[in-house]
């Protein structure tokens, strides 16, 4: 009995071994075929970045940039072509509200008048033909400077300016206010004659001498009289004409 069982088991084992051998034999060509074929390279798509706008929320309306109403073409054109208003230059000493001088005041103005050079004055003005000695000159176009002496227009030359030509522009009252250094200071300016001497002296005592060469009447808007003239080193004196004060008396003197 045991012998028969052993024979059966041995027979089964031999059959299983034969089946395994057959399967191994059949599988070997398949592996060779697969190994013989080269493996295909994987296809890689290029990287492309896509920037998408953010998705709007479902319950919120997307924000839109406010649109400005276009300006009328005519208004834009006018804004580009219309020049900006420029301030009008008017020669100083405008006004006609000063009190008329008395006979005694005119007589006093016709006699020699000597002044002291106060702090703040940049130089003194002397015109012997008019009896004026060391009238204080302030480097300012303010009303205060005009009311307290003679005003030097700051935009113009000084006697010591380092320029090829100079025009030292000085303005003074014809009338002015009694009791001040400007009262009647240029009242007799029209009496100057050719070659009369005009002297400017700075605070250090240096003197600049000029001789009268011309005199004329200008309009208050003739600002060109304050400009330099090629080749001339001069001082210009200016006051109002009487009795209506509508014009300006200009007296020029060249460096001696």
Residue pairs with C-beta under 8 A, 6 or more apart in sequence:
56 62
88 221
89 221
89 223
90 220
90 221
90 223
91 171
91 218
91 220
91 221
91 222
91 223
91 225
91 226
91 238
91 248
92 141
92 146
92 151
92 153
92 171
92 238
93 146
93 171
93 172
93 173
93 174
93 238
93 239
93 240
93 245
93 248
94 220
94 240
94 245
95 245
96 244
96 245
98 173
98 175
98 176
98 177
99 175
99 177
99 178
100 175
101 109
101 175
101 178
101 184
101 187
105 178
105 183
105 184
106 184
106 187
109 183
109 184
109 187
109 188
110 131
110 188
111 131
112 131
112 133
113 131
113 132
113 133
113 135
114 133
114 134
115 124
115 132
115 133
115 134
115 135
115 136
115 149
115 181
116 134
116 136
117 123
117 124
117 134
117 136
117 203
118 136
120 138
121 136
121 137
121 138
121 149
121 203
122 137
122 138
122 139
122 152
122 158
122 202
122 203
123 137
123 152
123 159
123 200
123 201
123 202
123 203
124 133
124 134
124 135
124 136
124 137
124 200
124 201
125 132
125 134
125 135
125 137
125 150
125 170
125 198
125 199
125 200
126 132
126 133
126 134
126 135
126 198
126 199
126 200
126 201
127 192
127 196
127 197
127 198
127 199
128 196
128 197
128 199
129 191
129 192
129 193
129 196
129 197
130 188
130 189
130 191
130 192
132 185
134 201
135 149
135 150
135 172
135 181
135 185
136 148
136 149
136 150
136 181
137 149
137 150
137 151
137 152
137 170
137 200
138 144
138 145
138 148
138 149
138 150
138 151
138 152
139 152
139 154
139 158
140 151
140 152
140 154
141 151
141 153
141 154
141 171
142 151
145 151
145 152
146 171
146 172
146 173
146 176
146 182
147 173
147 176
147 177
147 180
147 182
148 180
148 181
148 182
149 172
149 181
149 182
149 185
150 170
150 171
150 172
150 182
150 185
151 170
151 171
151 172
152 158
152 168
152 169
152 170
153 169
153 170
153 171
153 226
155 226
156 167
156 168
156 169
156 226
157 163
157 166
157 167
157 168
157 169
157 228
158 166
158 168
159 166
159 168
159 200
159 202
159 208
159 235
160 202
160 206
160 208
163 228
164 230
165 228
165 229
165 230
165 231
165 232
165 233
166 228
166 232
166 233
166 234
166 255
167 226
167 227
167 228
167 229
167 232
167 234
167 235
167 236
168 200
168 234
168 235
168 236
169 225
169 226
169 235
169 236
169 238
170 235
170 236
170 237
170 238
171 237
171 238
171 239
172 182
172 185
172 186
172 189
172 237
172 238
172 239
173 182
173 183
173 184
173 185
173 186
173 239
173 240
174 184
174 186
174 187
174 189
174 239
174 240
174 241
174 242
174 245
174 249
175 183
175 184
175 187
175 240
176 182
176 183
176 184
176 185
177 183
186 237
186 239
186 249
189 237
189 239
189 249
189 251
190 215
190 249
190 251
192 212
192 215
192 251
193 212
194 211
194 212
194 213
195 211
195 212
196 211
196 212
196 253
197 209
197 210
197 211
197 212
197 256
198 209
198 210
198 211
198 212
198 235
198 237
198 253
199 207
199 208
199 209
199 210
200 207
200 208
200 210
200 235
201 207
201 208
202 208
208 235
208 255
209 255
209 256
210 234
210 235
210 253
210 254
210 255
210 256
211 253
211 254
211 256
212 251
212 252
212 253
213 234
213 252
213 253
213 254
214 251
214 252
215 249
215 250
215 251
215 252
216 250
217 241
217 247
217 248
217 249
217 250
218 225
218 247
218 248
218 250
219 247
219 248
220 246
220 247
220 248
222 248
225 236
225 238
225 248
225 250
226 236
232 254
233 254
233 255
234 252
234 253
234 254
234 255
235 252
235 253
236 250
236 251
236 252
237 250
237 251
237 252
237 253
238 248
238 249
238 250
238 251
239 248
239 249
240 247
240 248
240 249
241 247
241 248
241 249
